[in-house]
């Protein structure tokens, strides 16, 4: 359309939408393995439970980002279409919970590493007897 071709506002809107899409895509999170067979058996269940909880949050966040990107892409194609929702609700803020889960996972790994270190020490003591 003629208005589309000559409109700086139109170009500015598309540029802003393009920036938002790229910015949102950078916020996607990566899940972590839910099984760690290298841990001592008594630590595996705690690790798996926390990893599943973390991955559940990752999925919710990434689903929200995907939905927001889809709406922005629709807006990009036709910025003045009133039928496209303005935006989806903000996702829940999981930052504190995710940090706690990461701390818990790090603690599990630290306990495992201490057991490994102690195991080597005990084996060496028995060999020197």
MDAnalysis code that builds the backbone (N, CA, C; Angstrom):
import MDAnalysis as mda
import numpy as np

u = mda.Universe.empty(387, n_residues=129, atom_resindex=np.repeat(np.arange(129), 3), trajectory=True)
u.add_TopologyAttr("name", ["N", "CA", "C"] * 129)
u.add_TopologyAttr("resid", np.arange(1, 130))
u.add_TopologyAttr("resname", ["UNK", "UNK", "UNK", "UNK", "UNK", "UNK", "UNK", "UNK", "UNK", "UNK", "UNK", "UNK", "UNK", "UNK", "UNK", "UNK", "UNK", "UNK", "UNK", "UNK", "UNK", "UNK", "UNK", "UNK", "UNK", "UNK", "UNK", "UNK", "UNK", "UNK", "UNK", "UNK", "UNK", "UNK", "UNK", "UNK", "UNK", "UNK", "UNK", "UNK", "UNK", "UNK", "UNK", "UNK", "UNK", "UNK", "UNK", "UNK", "UNK", "UNK", "UNK", "UNK", "UNK", "UNK", "UNK", "UNK", "UNK", "UNK", "UNK", "UNK", "UNK", "UNK", "UNK", "UNK", "UNK", "UNK", "UNK", "UNK", "UNK", "UNK", "UNK", "UNK", "UNK", "UNK", "UNK", "UNK", "UNK", "UNK", "UNK", "UNK", "UNK", "UNK", "UNK", "UNK", "UNK", "UNK", "UNK", "UNK", "UNK", "UNK", "UNK", "UNK", "UNK", "UNK", "UNK", "UNK", "UNK", "UNK", "UNK", "UNK", "UNK", "UNK", "UNK", "UNK", "UNK", "UNK", "UNK", "UNK", "UNK", "UNK", "UNK", "UNK", "UNK", "UNK", "UNK", "UNK", "UNK", "UNK", "UNK", "UNK", "UNK", "UNK", "UNK", "UNK", "UNK", "UNK", "UNK", "UNK", "UNK"])
u.atoms.positions = np.array([
    [0.832, -1.179, 0.000],
    [0.000, 0.000, 0.000],
    [0.881, 1.249, 0.000],
    [0.323, 2.334, -0.533],
    [1.053, 3.580, -0.686],
    [1.450, 4.165, 0.662],
    [0.520, 4.136, 1.629],
    [0.818, 4.676, 2.965],
    [1.947, 3.877, 3.618],
    [1.921, 2.558, 3.434],
    [2.948, 1.695, 3.998],
    [4.316, 2.036, 3.417],
    [4.341, 2.280, 2.117],
    [5.606, 2.543, 1.434],
    [6.246, 3.853, 1.885],
    [5.458, 4.845, 2.133],
    [5.992, 6.169, 2.439],
    [5.982, 6.522, 3.920],
    [5.550, 5.644, 4.735],
    [5.382, 5.990, 6.141],
    [6.622, 5.664, 6.971],
    [7.234, 6.698, 7.506],
    [8.369, 6.508, 8.412],
    [7.885, 5.839, 9.698],
    [6.685, 6.190, 10.145],
    [6.129, 5.573, 11.357],
    [6.021, 4.059, 11.192],
    [5.585, 3.661, 10.023],
    [5.458, 2.233, 9.744],
    [6.825, 1.552, 9.850],
    [7.823, 2.162, 9.236],
    [9.182, 1.607, 9.297],
    [9.700, 1.579, 10.728],
    [9.416, 2.634, 11.493],
    [9.855, 2.688, 12.892],
    [9.200, 1.594, 13.721],
    [7.925, 1.372, 13.486],
    [7.208, 0.325, 14.219],
    [7.812, -1.047, 13.886],
    [8.043, -1.292, 12.623],
    [8.614, -2.583, 12.234],
    [10.021, -2.749, 12.798],
    [10.783, -1.690, 12.817],
    [12.126, -1.755, 13.376],
    [12.072, -2.063, 14.873],
    [11.148, -1.420, 15.576],
    [10.992, -1.661, 17.019],
    [10.556, -3.094, 17.293],
    [9.635, -3.584, 16.492],
    [9.158, -4.957, 16.668],
    [10.294, -5.944, 16.398],
    [11.054, -5.694, 15.353],
    [12.186, -6.553, 15.024],
    [13.184, -6.591, 16.185],
    [13.460, -5.437, 16.767],
    [14.368, -5.353, 17.925],
    [13.819, -6.160, 19.099],
    [12.521, -6.013, 19.389],
    [11.905, -6.740, 20.503],
    [11.976, -8.253, 20.302],
    [11.718, -8.705, 19.087],
    [11.764, -10.142, 18.801],
    [13.174, -10.669, 19.053],
    [14.173, -9.966, 18.535],
    [15.561, -10.405, 18.732],
    [15.935, -10.391, 20.209],
    [15.484, -9.374, 20.919],
    [15.771, -9.261, 22.349],
    [15.113, -10.394, 23.140],
    [13.877, -10.713, 22.807],
    [13.180, -11.812, 23.486],
    [13.847, -13.154, 23.204],
    [14.256, -13.362, 21.971],
    [14.896, -14.630, 21.605],
    [16.162, -14.862, 22.428],
    [16.853, -13.796, 22.784],
    [18.070, -13.915, 23.600],
    [17.753, -14.385, 25.016],
    [16.525, -14.186, 25.450],
    [16.130, -14.527, 26.815],
    [15.709, -15.985, 26.980],
    [15.655, -16.727, 25.888],
    [15.278, -18.133, 26.003],
    [16.296, -18.864, 26.858],
    [15.793, -19.763, 27.665],
    [16.635, -20.512, 28.587],
    [16.892, -21.917, 28.052],
    [17.938, -22.526, 28.549],
    [18.286, -23.891, 28.163],
    [18.025, -24.806, 29.346],
    [17.405, -25.927, 29.067],
    [17.167, -26.869, 30.159],
    [18.459, -27.621, 30.481],
    [18.408, -28.340, 31.572],
    [19.576, -29.088, 32.033],
    [19.224, -30.574, 32.041],
    [20.230, -31.446, 31.991],
    [19.931, -32.886, 32.048],
    [19.219, -33.226, 33.358],
    [18.197, -34.049, 33.253],
    [17.445, -34.411, 34.453],
    [18.020, -35.637, 35.148],
    [18.902, -36.330, 34.493],
    [19.549, -37.488, 35.112],
    [21.045, -37.245, 35.155],
    [21.639, -37.642, 36.237],
    [23.086, -37.541, 36.362],
    [23.571, -38.862, 36.945],
    [23.946, -39.776, 36.075],
    [24.319, -41.122, 36.518],
    [25.698, -41.160, 37.163],
    [26.393, -40.046, 37.135],
    [27.717, -40.018, 37.739],
    [27.679, -39.604, 39.208],
    [26.510, -39.251, 39.697],
    [26.376, -38.896, 41.107],
    [26.277, -40.154, 41.958],
    [26.634, -40.008, 43.213],
    [26.396, -41.111, 44.148],
    [24.887, -41.371, 44.185],
    [24.500, -42.640, 44.296],
    [23.078, -42.994, 44.239],
    [22.202, -42.240, 45.236],
    [22.733, -41.947, 46.429],
    [21.910, -41.268, 47.432],
    [21.652, -39.800, 47.074],
    [22.331, -39.274, 46.070],
    [22.147, -37.882, 45.649],
    [21.317, -37.760, 44.371],
    [21.141, -38.870, 43.665],
    [20.472, -38.831, 42.364],
    [19.037, -38.315, 42.444],
    [18.256, -38.803, 43.418],
    [16.847, -38.393, 43.503],
    [16.696, -36.897, 43.746],
    [17.499, -36.339, 44.652],
    [17.427, -34.901, 44.910],
    [17.807, -34.104, 43.672],
    [18.865, -34.558, 43.008],
    [19.306, -33.870, 41.787],
    [18.183, -33.896, 40.742],
    [17.627, -35.074, 40.502],
    [16.591, -35.217, 39.479],
    [15.366, -34.367, 39.791],
    [14.956, -34.327, 41.048],
    [13.784, -33.535, 41.429],
    [14.027, -32.045, 41.173],
    [15.190, -31.568, 41.556],
    [15.512, -30.143, 41.363],
    [15.692, -29.829, 39.874],
    [16.305, -30.731, 39.128],
    [16.499, -30.513, 37.688],
    [15.149, -30.473, 36.966],
    [14.226, -31.356, 37.345],
    [12.893, -31.353, 36.732],
    [12.159, -30.056, 37.060],
    [12.298, -29.585, 38.298],
    [11.668, -28.331, 38.686],
    [12.249, -27.172, 37.856],
    [13.559, -27.143, 37.710],
    [14.225, -26.115, 36.915],
    [13.732, -26.158, 35.463],
    [13.690, -27.358, 34.889],
    [13.271, -27.499, 33.499],
    [11.800, -27.129, 33.291],
    [10.984, -27.341, 34.307],
    [9.586, -26.917, 34.225],
    [9.478, -25.400, 34.101],
    [10.296, -24.696, 34.857],
    [10.314, -23.240, 34.784],
    [10.847, -22.793, 33.419],
    [11.900, -23.453, 32.958],
    [12.472, -23.129, 31.644],
    [11.394, -23.270, 30.569],
    [10.623, -24.344, 30.625],
    [9.572, -24.561, 29.628],
    [8.532, -23.455, 29.685],
    [8.085, -23.090, 30.883],
    [7.084, -22.021, 31.008],
    [7.610, -20.702, 30.438],
    [8.840, -20.378, 30.773],
    [9.433, -19.135, 30.279],
    [9.567, -19.166, 28.754],
    [10.077, -20.264, 28.224],
    [10.270, -20.356, 26.777],
    [8.941, -20.385, 26.021],
    [7.919, -21.005, 26.614],
    [6.590, -20.990, 25.995],
    [6.050, -19.564, 25.932],
    [6.232, -18.801, 27.027],
    [5.782, -17.411, 27.052],
    [6.521, -16.606, 25.987],
    [7.817, -16.796, 25.895],
    [8.618, -16.073, 24.896],
    [8.141, -16.437, 23.488],
    [7.919, -17.711, 23.239],
    [7.439, -18.147, 21.924],
    [6.113, -17.511, 21.558],
    [5.201, -17.437, 22.522],
    [3.891, -16.831, 22.276],
    [4.041, -15.329, 22.025],
    [4.870, -14.674, 22.814],
    [5.084, -13.232, 22.638],
    [5.710, -12.957, 21.271],
    [6.674, -13.758, 20.870],
    [7.325, -13.593, 19.561],
    [6.305, -13.788, 18.444],
    [5.434, -14.782, 18.580],
    [4.409, -15.018, 17.564],
    [3.513, -13.789, 17.394],
    [3.078, -13.207, 18.510],
    [2.226, -12.017, 18.437],
    [2.981, -10.838, 17.831],
    [4.238, -10.692, 18.204],
    [5.032, -9.596, 17.639],
    [5.243, -9.783, 16.138],
    [5.438, -11.010, 15.710],
    [5.605, -11.264, 14.277],
    [4.318, -10.959, 13.508],
    [3.171, -11.244, 14.122],
    [1.900, -10.878, 13.497],
    [1.787, -9.354, 13.400],
    [2.188, -8.676, 14.461],
    [2.172, -7.213, 14.468],
    [3.129, -6.652, 13.415],
    [4.263, -7.323, 13.238],
    [5.256, -6.886, 12.255],
    [4.655, -6.910, 10.850],
    [3.912, -7.981, 10.565],
    [3.319, -8.125, 9.234],
    [2.214, -7.093, 8.988],
    [1.477, -6.765, 10.049],
    [0.374, -5.810, 9.902],
    [0.243, -5.012, 11.200],
    [1.102, -4.001, 11.388],
    [1.153, -3.279, 12.667],
    [-0.136, -2.571, 13.068],
    [-0.997, -2.296, 12.112],
    [-2.203, -1.530, 12.430],
    [-3.449, -2.401, 12.532],
    [-3.262, -3.717, 12.548],
    [-4.395, -4.633, 12.669],
    [-4.902, -4.615, 14.112],
    [-6.128, -4.145, 14.331],
    [-6.649, -4.048, 15.708],
    [-7.022, -5.400, 16.323],
    [-7.093, -6.440, 15.497],
    [-7.490, -7.753, 16.017],
    [-6.346, -8.513, 16.679],
    [-5.125, -8.061, 16.487],
    [-3.979, -8.718, 17.115],
    [-3.869, -8.182, 18.545],
    [-3.831, -9.074, 19.538],
    [-3.723, -8.589, 20.926],
    [-2.493, -7.701, 21.109],
    [-2.619, -6.738, 22.017],
    [-1.499, -5.826, 22.247],
    [-0.302, -6.570, 22.801],
    [-0.510, -7.437, 23.748],
    [0.583, -8.210, 24.340],
    [-0.006, -9.240, 25.275],
    [0.765, -10.267, 25.513],
    [0.344, -11.287, 26.473],
    [0.768, -10.825, 27.867],
    [0.151, -11.395, 28.866],
    [0.519, -11.038, 30.240],
    [1.969, -11.391, 30.504],
    [2.571, -10.647, 31.382],
    [3.965, -10.923, 31.746],
    [4.062, -12.299, 32.388],
    [5.172, -12.972, 32.162],
    [5.343, -14.277, 32.811],
    [5.611, -14.071, 34.296],
    [5.415, -15.128, 35.036],
    [5.747, -15.048, 36.459],
    [7.242, -14.805, 36.600],
    [7.621, -14.143, 37.662],
    [9.044, -13.902, 37.896],
    [9.598, -15.074, 38.693],
    [10.344, -15.903, 38.005],
    [10.896, -17.107, 38.607],
    [12.352, -16.946, 39.030],
    [12.880, -15.748, 38.923],
    [14.306, -15.545, 39.168],
    [14.745, -16.069, 40.532],
    [14.047, -15.698, 41.580],
    [14.413, -16.137, 42.921],
    [14.360, -17.652, 43.064],
    [13.296, -18.254, 42.550],
    [13.146, -19.711, 42.634],
    [14.232, -20.411, 41.814],
    [14.505, -19.894, 40.623],
    [15.543, -20.511, 39.793],
    [16.905, -20.417, 40.475],
    [17.186, -19.282, 41.080],
    [18.464, -19.140, 41.788],
    [18.562, -20.124, 42.950],
    [17.448, -20.326, 43.656],
    [17.441, -21.287, 44.767],
    [17.682, -22.703, 44.243],
    [17.034, -23.044, 43.145],
    [17.221, -24.377, 42.566],
    [18.673, -24.568, 42.135],
    [19.247, -23.560, 41.510],
    [20.648, -23.642, 41.084],
    [21.556, -23.807, 42.293],
    [21.271, -23.063, 43.369],
    [22.050, -23.221, 44.608],
    [21.928, -24.641, 45.144],
    [20.705, -25.188, 45.126],
    [20.485, -26.558, 45.601],
    [21.255, -27.572, 44.742],
    [21.201, -27.381, 43.428],
    [21.939, -28.284, 42.531],
    [23.440, -28.183, 42.784],
    [23.935, -26.979, 42.968],
    [25.355, -26.805, 43.264],
    [25.730, -27.476, 44.580],
    [24.848, -27.406, 45.570],
    [25.109, -28.066, 46.861],
    [25.180, -29.580, 46.690],
    [24.286, -30.127, 45.892],
    [24.292, -31.573, 45.639],
    [25.608, -31.978, 44.990],
    [26.038, -31.204, 44.023],
    [27.298, -31.516, 43.333],
    [28.486, -31.356, 44.284],
    [28.432, -30.362, 45.139],
    [29.496, -30.158, 46.126],
    [29.576, -31.345, 47.088],
    [28.440, -31.835, 47.562],
    [28.405, -33.009, 48.440],
    [29.005, -34.215, 47.708],
    [28.613, -34.366, 46.445],
    [29.161, -35.470, 45.641],
    [30.685, -35.352, 45.554],
    [31.173, -34.160, 45.254],
    [32.619, -33.956, 45.107],
    [33.363, -34.234, 46.410],
    [32.762, -33.869, 47.541],
    [33.384, -34.171, 48.836],
    [33.455, -35.680, 49.053],
    [32.384, -36.378, 48.675],
    [32.385, -37.837, 48.813],
    [33.456, -38.465, 47.927],
    [33.614, -37.938, 46.733],
    [34.642, -38.461, 45.828],
    [36.019, -38.248, 46.436],
    [36.243, -37.052, 46.964],
    [37.541, -36.740, 47.575],
    [37.790, -37.643, 48.779],
    [36.802, -37.812, 49.624],
    [36.946, -38.674, 50.796],
    [37.127, -40.133, 50.396],
    [36.470, -40.536, 49.341],
    [36.598, -41.919, 48.864],
    [38.051, -42.210, 48.481],
    [38.642, -41.309, 47.762],
    [40.037, -41.487, 47.345],
    [40.956, -41.540, 48.564],
    [40.708, -40.681, 49.537],
    [41.511, -40.662, 50.760],
    [41.376, -41.984, 51.505],
    [40.166, -42.485, 51.640],
    [39.941, -43.750, 52.342],
    [40.605, -44.923, 51.602],
    [40.494, -44.942, 50.296],
    [41.119, -46.004, 49.520],
    [42.622, -45.958, 49.699],
    [43.215, -44.780, 49.670],
    [44.667, -44.634, 49.844],
    [45.101, -45.084, 51.245],
    [44.312, -44.755, 52.259],
    [44.642, -45.206, 53.630],
    [44.658, -46.711, 53.705],
    [43.650, -47.359, 53.131],
    [43.559, -48.815, 53.179],
    [44.700, -49.466, 52.410],
    [45.133, -48.863, 51.352],
    [46.247, -49.417, 50.570],
    [47.561, -49.328, 51.349],
    [47.690, -48.331, 52.184],
    [48.948, -48.119, 52.934],
    [48.992, -48.954, 54.200],
    [47.958, -49.670, 54.530],
    [47.973, -50.503, 55.746],
    [48.779, -51.742, 55.615],
])
